[in-house]
Amino acid sequence: MLETLNDDKLIHKIGGRFKFTALVQHRIRELMEGARPLVERHGRNDFEVAVQEIAEEKISFELPADSDADRR
């Protein structure tokens, strides 16, 4: 599973290392608070589950709508 992180394609698809890290961190927090995993655990920890969910495109990174940009 962690071999997925050796290939930069996943990180570039998300939009860079910062966005990837933020997405993983956000998803780990959700899993720790009781959210159901979107992939089978198979003994994996929350980090591994979050990365697998991203790799399988079960979750993605979206910026919230900017209310100032909408007014222009």
Protein Blocks (a to p, Z undefined) as FASTA:
>chain_A
ZZmmmpmklmmmnnpjklmmmmmmmmmmmmmnopacfbdfklpafklmmmmmmmnopacc
dddddfklmmZZ
